[in-house]
Amino acid sequence: LPEFLGEDVIKDKGLCCRFVIANVPRDAPVTERAIPLAIFQSEQSIRNHYLRKWLRRSTVDNLDIREILDWNY
């Protein structure tokens, strides 16, 4: 999270961040599948970079959030 939001934002008090839980990577614990909603409001290149990293996917172009939500969680 600090890598995406920045160290200055993380260290301040009162940080409020909403998350969605992804259904991948399947073998990862829930805490590692939490994705900050703010990523979907960032530039496409930044969004794609972090989603590839967090979801451990080679491509995330035109990704619909509904495809990665862990609906059972």
PyRosetta script that sets phi, psi and omega in degrees:
from pyrosetta import init, pose_from_sequence

init()
pose = pose_from_sequence("LPEFLGEDVIKDKGLCCRFVIANVPRDAPVTERAIPLAIFQSEQSIRNHYLRKWLRRSTVDNLDIREILDWNY")
pose.set_psi(1, -42.9)
pose.set_omega(1, 178.9)
pose.set_phi(2, -60.8)
pose.set_psi(2, -32.8)
pose.set_omega(2, 179.7)
pose.set_phi(3, -62.9)
pose.set_psi(3, -38.9)
pose.set_omega(3, -179.2)
pose.set_phi(4, -80.3)
pose.set_psi(4, -50.5)
pose.set_omega(4, -175.4)
pose.set_phi(5, -82.9)
pose.set_psi(5, -27.7)
pose.set_omega(5, -178.1)
pose.set_phi(6, 103.8)
pose.set_psi(6, 143.1)
pose.set_omega(6, -178.0)
pose.set_phi(7, -59.2)
pose.set_psi(7, -38.8)
pose.set_omega(7, -177.9)
pose.set_phi(8, -61.9)
pose.set_psi(8, -39.0)
pose.set_omega(8, -179.3)
pose.set_phi(9, -69.9)
pose.set_psi(9, -40.6)
pose.set_omega(9, -175.9)
pose.set_phi(10, -67.6)
pose.set_psi(10, -37.3)
pose.set_omega(10, -174.7)
pose.set_phi(11, -79.0)
pose.set_psi(11, -16.6)
pose.set_omega(11, 179.2)
pose.set_phi(12, -74.4)
pose.set_psi(12, 150.1)
pose.set_omega(12, 177.0)
pose.set_phi(13, -75.6)
pose.set_psi(13, 154.4)
pose.set_omega(13, 174.5)
pose.set_phi(14, 84.6)
pose.set_psi(14, 16.4)
pose.set_omega(14, 177.8)
pose.set_phi(15, -66.3)
pose.set_psi(15, 130.3)
pose.set_omega(15, 177.2)
pose.set_phi(16, -125.5)
pose.set_psi(16, 119.2)
pose.set_omega(16, -178.4)
pose.set_phi(17, -134.0)
pose.set_psi(17, 128.9)
pose.set_omega(17, 177.5)
pose.set_phi(18, -97.8)
pose.set_psi(18, 144.7)
pose.set_omega(18, -176.3)
pose.set_phi(19, -126.7)
pose.set_psi(19, 157.0)
pose.set_omega(19, 165.5)
pose.set_phi(20, -117.6)
pose.set_psi(20, 154.0)
pose.set_omega(20, 178.5)
pose.set_phi(21, -102.3)
pose.set_psi(21, 123.0)
pose.set_omega(21, -179.5)
pose.set_phi(22, -83.6)
pose.set_psi(22, 156.3)
pose.set_omega(22, 178.2)
pose.set_phi(23, -88.9)
pose.set_psi(23, -1.9)
pose.set_omega(23, 176.9)
pose.set_phi(24, -134.3)
pose.set_psi(24, 155.1)
pose.set_omega(24, -8.6)
pose.set_phi(25, -67.3)
pose.set_psi(25, 135.4)
pose.set_omega(25, -172.9)
pose.set_phi(26, -60.4)
pose.set_psi(26, -33.3)
pose.set_omega(26, -177.2)
pose.set_phi(27, -84.3)
pose.set_psi(27, -4.1)
pose.set_omega(27, -176.7)
pose.set_phi(28, -86.4)
pose.set_psi(28, 147.8)
pose.set_omega(28, 175.4)
pose.set_phi(29, -67.6)
pose.set_psi(29, 162.9)
pose.set_omega(29, -177.6)
pose.set_phi(30, -56.1)
pose.set_psi(30, -39.8)
pose.set_omega(30, -178.4)
pose.set_phi(31, -61.1)
pose.set_psi(31, -29.2)
pose.set_omega(31, 178.6)
pose.set_phi(32, -86.1)
pose.set_psi(32, -12.9)
pose.set_omega(32, 179.4)
pose.set_phi(33, -98.2)
pose.set_psi(33, 2.2)
pose.set_omega(33, 178.4)
pose.set_phi(34, -76.2)
pose.set_psi(34, 127.0)
pose.set_omega(34, -178.6)
pose.set_phi(35, -121.0)
pose.set_psi(35, 125.6)
pose.set_omega(35, 179.3)
pose.set_phi(36, -66.4)
pose.set_psi(36, 133.5)
pose.set_omega(36, 179.9)
pose.set_phi(37, -60.7)
pose.set_psi(37, -26.3)
pose.set_omega(37, -179.0)
pose.set_phi(38, -59.5)
pose.set_psi(38, -24.0)
pose.set_omega(38, -179.4)
pose.set_phi(39, -62.6)
pose.set_psi(39, -29.8)
pose.set_omega(39, -178.0)
pose.set_phi(40, -78.1)
pose.set_psi(40, -6.4)
pose.set_omega(40, 176.5)
pose.set_phi(41, -105.6)
pose.set_psi(41, 1.3)
pose.set_omega(41, -179.1)
pose.set_phi(42, -88.4)
pose.set_psi(42, 172.5)
pose.set_omega(42, 177.9)
pose.set_phi(43, -58.4)
pose.set_psi(43, 150.0)
pose.set_omega(43, -176.0)
pose.set_phi(44, -58.4)
pose.set_psi(44, -40.9)
pose.set_omega(44, -178.8)
pose.set_phi(45, -65.2)
pose.set_psi(45, -40.1)
pose.set_omega(45, 177.9)
pose.set_phi(46, -68.3)
pose.set_psi(46, -45.8)
pose.set_omega(46, 178.9)
pose.set_phi(47, -57.4)
pose.set_psi(47, -48.6)
pose.set_omega(47, -179.0)
pose.set_phi(48, -63.0)
pose.set_psi(48, -40.8)
pose.set_omega(48, 179.5)
pose.set_phi(49, -58.0)
pose.set_psi(49, -52.0)
pose.set_omega(49, -176.4)
pose.set_phi(50, -72.6)
pose.set_psi(50, -37.1)
pose.set_omega(50, 178.3)
pose.set_phi(51, -65.2)
pose.set_psi(51, -39.7)
pose.set_omega(51, 175.5)
pose.set_phi(52, -60.3)
pose.set_psi(52, -42.8)
pose.set_omega(52, -179.2)
pose.set_phi(53, -66.7)
pose.set_psi(53, -50.6)
pose.set_omega(53, -175.0)
pose.set_phi(54, -71.7)
pose.set_psi(54, -36.4)
pose.set_omega(54, -177.9)
pose.set_phi(55, -89.1)
pose.set_psi(55, -10.0)
pose.set_omega(55, -177.6)
pose.set_phi(56, 55.8)
pose.set_psi(56, 49.8)
pose.set_omega(56, 178.1)
pose.set_phi(57, -120.2)
pose.set_psi(57, 149.9)
pose.set_omega(57, 179.8)
pose.set_phi(58, -79.3)
pose.set_psi(58, -28.0)
pose.set_omega(58, 179.2)
pose.set_phi(59, -138.1)
pose.set_psi(59, 142.3)
pose.set_omega(59, 178.1)
pose.set_phi(60, -136.9)
pose.set_psi(60, 16.1)
pose.set_omega(60, -179.9)
pose.set_phi(61, -60.4)
pose.set_psi(61, 137.0)
pose.set_omega(61, 179.4)
pose.set_phi(62, 56.1)
pose.set_psi(62, 34.7)
pose.set_omega(62, -179.2)
pose.set_phi(63, -75.3)
pose.set_psi(63, 129.6)
pose.set_omega(63, 175.8)
pose.set_phi(64, -94.9)
pose.set_psi(64, 128.7)
pose.set_omega(64, -177.4)
pose.set_phi(65, -54.6)
pose.set_psi(65, -31.3)
pose.set_omega(65, -179.5)
pose.set_phi(66, -64.7)
pose.set_psi(66, -22.7)
pose.set_omega(66, 178.9)
pose.set_phi(67, -71.9)
pose.set_psi(67, -26.9)
pose.set_omega(67, -174.1)
pose.set_phi(68, -107.9)
pose.set_psi(68, -6.9)
pose.set_omega(68, -180.0)
pose.set_phi(69, -65.8)
pose.set_psi(69, 138.9)
pose.set_omega(69, 173.8)
pose.set_phi(70, -87.1)
pose.set_psi(70, 87.5)
pose.set_omega(70, -174.8)
pose.set_phi(71, -63.1)
pose.set_psi(71, -29.2)
pose.set_omega(71, 180.0)
pose.set_phi(72, -74.3)
pose.set_psi(72, -24.4)
pose.set_omega(72, -179.4)
pose.set_phi(73, -70.0)
pose.dump_pdb("model.pdb")
